Every structure is written in C-alpha cells, then in structure tokens.
Amino acid sequence: MTPRHPTTPQRPRPGKRKRPRRLTARMRLTLSYTLFAVTAGTLSLAVVYVGMRYVPNYPLTSSNPRYRSDAPSRQEILDSLLAASGYALALLTAVGLAGGWLIAGRVLRPLQDITRAAHTAASGALEHRIALAGPRDEFTDLSDAFDEMLERLQRSFEAQQRFAANASHELRTPLAITRTMLQVAAADPAGQDWDKLVRRLQDTNQRGIEISEALLQLADLGHTPPDLAPLDLADTTGQALATVRDEARALGVTLTADLRTAPATGNPVLLRQAAVNLLHNALRHNLPAGGRVTVATGADPERPGRVRLTVANTGPRLTAEAVATFTEPFLRGRGRTAETDPARRGHGLGLAIVAAVTDAHHGELRLAPDPAGGLRVTVDLPGGP
C-alpha cells in the first residue's frame, strides 16, 4: 500500500471572511427605534390607565338638569380606554417602523459612502477620497481619518515603488559597468592595462557592496528596535567628527564645532552613524572649494527635555520642494545623478538612513534650505538622564 502523507492544515486565505447572516444594521436600528417608541407609548398609556382607576365607580350624571342620561361608569371608561390604547399602539408601531427605516437609512448613508470608498481603495485606487461634506460629527471624523489614511498609504506606496525602481537601477549600475569592462577585456586581452582594470573593478565592486550594506541597514532599522542606553550626544558627534576630518581637509572644507553637553538615551552606534552620514552629506554637497560646515549639539531651547544635533553647510541655493525629497532613498542633491568626482560621490542613502535612525529613537528630523545657500539639518531627540 502506498503510504499516505499527513495532510497539512490549510491556512485561511486572506480576504473576505465568512460571517453568519443576521439582520442588517439599518433593520436593527429600525427595530430599536420602533421598540423604543412602542415602549414609551405603552408606558404613557399605562400611566393614564392607572390614573383612570381613581375615577369614582358610581354612575355619573350631567350637571345640566335637562340631560337626565347617566354618564358611563369607570369600568366602561377603562374598557374604552383599553381598546383605544390597542389601536394607538398598533398605529404607533406602524409609524415607528416606517419612520425608523427612513431615519436609519439617512443616518447610515455616510457609512455606505465610507464602505464604497474602502472597497475602491481595496481594488488599488488609493487616489480616491471620500471628502464627506457636512458639519463635524462621528461620521465626518471617520471620513477625514479614512481620507488621511488613504493619503498616507498612497504616499507610502508611491515611495516604495520609487525605492524599488531606484534600488534596481543603483544595484544594476555596478554590475553593468563590471560586465562592460570584462567584455572589453575579453575582446582585447593584449591591449588592457590590467592594474588599472583591477582597480576599476575593485572600486565598482566596493560601490555595489556599500549600496547593499546600506540597504540592509535601512531594512533593519525599519523592523528591529535598537538597544538604547544613556549617552552624551556631544561625545557621539565628536567621534563622528574625528572620522571625517581628513576628508574635510582633502575637500578644502572648514569644520567648525560647538559641542555642548546633550544627555540622551539612544544607541551610540546608530547615532554615530547618523552623525557621520550628516557630515559626509554636508562635506560632499558643499561648494566646489573653500566651503564651511558647522556642527552643534546641546539642549533644545524651544522644547525642554529634548536635545538636538545641528549640521549646516554652505553650498548652492536649494528650494524647499527639492529639500523635501532629500530623505527619499537614492535621491541626491542633483536628483538621481551621481557626482562625477569620486571624493564627492555618495550612494544616495545617507539622509534616508539618518531619517530611519531618528524615527527609531522617536526623534524629529528637520531639513531647511539656507537663503544664502546650503542646507541646515536638525536632529531633535528626547533627552536622557
């Protein structure tokens, strides 16, 4: 006999779950309104009925002597009242059902608009907005929150699409360059300067490794919370300054530092890397020669209990629209065009990593263009002991 393999339990596929059928929300609201109306009517008629029991139980006569007929007794009045109450409750039930159905439909109409918008967004049309009109209430608050969620999802989706396209381009570039150099060398082995070829291959390979490592670091920051410890942001920034001083001298850029005590709680490795990235960005996107970079740490004068790191440089004039895109991966000051000078070349992930590090520390990253030229970057972090 052929052995039977144990069946693997099937996981439910994501999507529309099977739910037990029940009355619609409109019908439940209608029945609730009707029940409330009938209950209130019943209580009112019961109060009247109880009150009528105190009517004297003897035949009543008219005060006008010309009318000799006796008035109805209490029991007759109660019987008539009971019959009229039954008709009134039946009419009240019918009116409650019709009115409740109309009122529930009117109340739930905005919810139907939100549901249609949710189905539209689920089909991939993230640009759709509800834009519910009317005064502020629970439904308009829900609509505005849903529209805000759609806007953020659309921005995130578009950013992810650009990131995937740009990452593919950046990773393909070193491979394409390497393939071209190898093809040229294979076609004419005797006419090659092998030392120069090896150096170019090493540089191209190193660039691909740096891009891959930066992408891995960016991915880790988005999924793994960092280990935090008390530190002084001034000491961390000072270590980063020591790393880039040689590069600053080679580029002819003057470094000026004002490092005041800034106690914080964070990951020293990540914050040092963020400071290094900010300094590299400030150095490489400076004036062609003779520029300046100023670095400062200290308490935030505008927000007590927080500390800040500020890096500013001289350079070309920038627009606010261009600065708003600098934290997007693979976008550089010149767009997606890399610098031709190897000393000023980057992979376009520096500020994206700084933004991810800042978010991981529950901080705030602000980029502002200097009217005279250059960029001012501020990292605002929660203070520590």
N, C-alpha and C positions, 0 to 999 in steps of 0.2 A: 504494500500500500504506500502511496505517496504521502509523506508526512505533511500535515497541514501547518502552515505558518500561522502564528498567533496574529490576529487582526489588530492593527493599530487603531486606537480610538480616534475617530475623526474630530478635529477641532472645528467648532462652528465658524463658518466663514463670516468675515465682517460684512456688515451691510444691514439690511432691514431685518429686524428680529421679528419672529412670530409672536404675536401677543393675543391673548384671549379677547374675543369680541365682547364689547359692552356698549352701553348707551354712549352716544356722543356727548361732548361737553355741553353743546347747545341744548340737547334734550335734558341733561341733568340739571342745568341751570333753569330751564323752563319748569321742570317738575319742582325744583326747590322754590322758585317764585310762587308757583301755584299752591304748594303746600303751606307756605308762609301766609299767603292771602287767605286760604280757607281756614287755617288755624286761627288767624286773627279774627276773621268773621265769626267763627264758631264761638270763640271766647266772648266776643261782643254780644252775640245773641244769647249766650248762656247767662251773661250778667243781666240782660234785660229780662230774660225768662225768670231768673231767681227773684229779681225785683218785683215782677208782676205777681209773685206768690203772696206778697203782702197786701194785695188789693182785698178789701173786705169780701167775705164769702156769703153775702146775702144779696138778694135781688136789688138792684139799684133802680130808682125812679127818677124821672125827669123833674127838674125844679119848676118847670112851667106846668101849672095845673091843667092846661088844655091837653097836654100829652099824657095819657094815662098808661101807655105801654111801658112795661118794665124793661130796664137795661139788661144786657147779658150778664151772667154771673162770672165769677172769677174763673171757674173751670172752663167755661165756654171761651173766655178771652184767651186763656192759656192754650186751649186746643187750636184756636185760630192762629195764635202767635207761632205755635209749633209748626203748623202747616206752612205758614208764610216763610218761616225760617228755612224750611227744607227747600222751597223754591228759590229763596235768596242764595242759599249755599250752592245750589246747582248752577245758578247764573254766575255766581262768583267764581266757581270752578272753571266754567267755560271762558269767562273773561280772563281769568288768570293764565289759562293755557295759551290763549291767543296772544295776550299781551306779553307773557313771559317769553314766548317763542320769538316775537319781534324784538323785544328788548335784548334777549340773549344774543340774537344774530347781530344786532347793532354793536353790542359790547365786544363780541368776539371777532368782528370784521378786521380790526388791525392785526389780530393774531393770525388770521388767514393770510394777510399780506406778508407777515414775517415768515410764515411757513413756506409760501411760494418762493420768497427770496432765498430761504435756506435750501430748497430743492434746486433752485437755479445755481446757487453757489456750489452745491454738491456736484453739479454737472460740469464744473470747471470755469464757469463765468464769474470770476471773482470781481470783475469791474462793476457788477450790478449793485445798486444801493436801494434801500427801502425809502429813505427820505420821508418818513411818516410826518404828515402835517398835523397841526392842531396844538392845543395847549399841552403843557407838560403834565404827564401822568405816568402810571406804571408802564403803559404800552409804548409811549414815546421814549421813555428811558430805555426800555428793552430794545426798541428800534435803533436808537442812537448808539447803544452799546454794540449791537449787531453790526451796524454800518462801520463802526470803528474797528471791530474785529476783522471785517472783510477788507478794510483798507490796509491794516497791518499784515494780514495774510497775503494780500496782493503784492505789497512791497517786499515781503519776505520771499515769496515765490519768484518774483522778478529778479531779486538779488541772487537767489540760488541758481536761477537759470544763467545769469551773467557770470556767476562764480564758476559754474561748471564749464561754460564756454571758454572763459579766460584761463582757467586752470588747464584745460585741454590744450589750449594754444601755447601756454607757457611751458608745459611739460613736453609738448611736441617739438618746440623750437630747438632745444639742445640735441634731441635725438635726430632731428632733420639735419642739423649742422654736422653732427658726427657722421651720419650716413654719407653726406656730400663729401666730406674730407676723406673718408675711407674709399669712396668710389673713385675720387680723383687719384688717390694714392695707388689704388689697384690698377687703374688705367695706365699710369705712367710711373712705375716704381723707381726707375732710374733717375727721374727728374725731381725727386722730392727732397726737401730739407727735413730729414727725419727728426732732428732735435726740435725744430720749430713745430712740426706736425704733432709730436708727442705733447709739447707744451700746450698747444691749442686744444688737443683732445682732453688733456687734464683739466684745463680751465672750463671747457664745456661740460665735462662730466661733473666737476665740482659745482657748477651752477645748477645742474639738474638735482644733485644731492641736496643743495641748500633749499631749493624750492620744495622738494619732497619733505625735508625735515620741518620747514616752516608750515607746510600744510598739515603735517601730523601734529605739530604743536598747536595749531589753530583748532584742529578737531578735538584734541584732548581737553583744551580749555573750555570747549562748549559742553563737555559731558562729565568731566571729573572735577569735583570741587577741590580747590587747593588746600594744602595744610597751612594753617595760619599760626603765627607766633608774634609776640611783641617785637618791634623793631623801630629803628630811627630812620625815617625816610632820607634824612641828610646823609647818613652813613652809606645807605644803599646807593644813593645818587653819586656820592663821592667815588665809590668803586666803579660805577659806570663811567665817570669822567676819566679815571685813570686808564680805562680801556681804550678811549677814543682820542687821547691827547696826541698820540703820534699821527693819527690820521688828520687831526686838525692842523698840525704843523705842516704836513705834506700838502694839504689843500690851501694853506695860507689863510686859515680862518682863525680869528682871535676868540678864545674861550674865556668867558667871564662867569664866575660862580659866586653865589651868595647863599651858602648852605646853612640855614638856621635849623635848630632842633625841631623835628617834626615827628613826635611819637605816634606810631600807628600800629595796627595789627594786620599782618599780611604774610605773604610768602616771600621771603627775601630773594629767592632765585628768580621768581616771576617778575617781581617789581624791579630787580636789577636789569633783567632782560628788557622790560618795558622802557626803562630809562636809557639803556643802550640804543634801543630802536629809535627813540625820540631824538637822541643826539646824532645818530647816523643820518636820520632824515634831515635834521637841521643843518648838518655839515654838507651833505651831498646835494641838497637843493638850495644852496646859497648862491651868492654872487660868484661869477667866474673866478674872482680872486679878491682877497682883502676883505672878506665879509666878517661878520661878528655873530656869535652865538652866546646868549646869556641864559644861565641856569639858576633857578632859585627854589629853595624849599622853605617851609615854615608853616605856621598856623594860618588857617583861612581867616582873614579879617572880617569877612562878610558872614561866615557861618561858624559860630562857636562849636567846638567839639570836633572839628574836621581839620585836616591838613591838606596841603597842596604842593604839587611839583609843577613848576612852570619852565618851559623851554621856548625861547623865542630866537628867531634868526632874521638876518637881513636877506634880501633876495628880490625877485621880481614881484610886481604887484599881482595880487590874486583877487578873484571875485568870490563873493560869498557862495554862489552856486557851485563853483569849482571846489571850494574848500569842503562843502557838504559831502562830496563824493570821495574824499581822501581816505576815509576808513574802509572803503569798499576794496576787497582783495583785488590785487593786480592793477589797480589804478594808481598812476604816478602823477607827479605834478604836470607832466607833459601828456597826460592821458595814459594810454597803454603803450606808448613808445618808450623804449628803454634808452638810457643815456648811452651815447657813443663812447664817452670817457670811462674806462674801466674803474677808475678811482671813485667815480660818482654813480656807478651803476648799482641798482638795487633790484630786488625781485617783486616789489610792489605789495609786500605783505607786512611791512613794518608797522604801519599805523593800524592795520586790521588786527594784528596781534596785541598792540597796545590797548585797543578798544576791548578786546576779549579779556585781557588781564584786568582792566579796570572794571568790567562787568562782574568778573569773578570775585572781586573784592568789594562789590556793592558801592562802587565809586561812580564818578561822573567825569567824562572826557569832553572837553570843550576846545574847539578849534576856531580861531578867529583870524582873519587876514589883517595885517598891519597896513594902514593907509599909505605909509611911506614905502611899503614893500616888505615881503617876508610873511612869516606865519608865527602865530603865538598859540602854543598848545598848553592847556592846563589840565592836570590830572588831580581831581579832588577826591580824597579818600576819608573814610571815617577815622577819627583819632583813636589812639590807644592809651594805655596807662603810661 
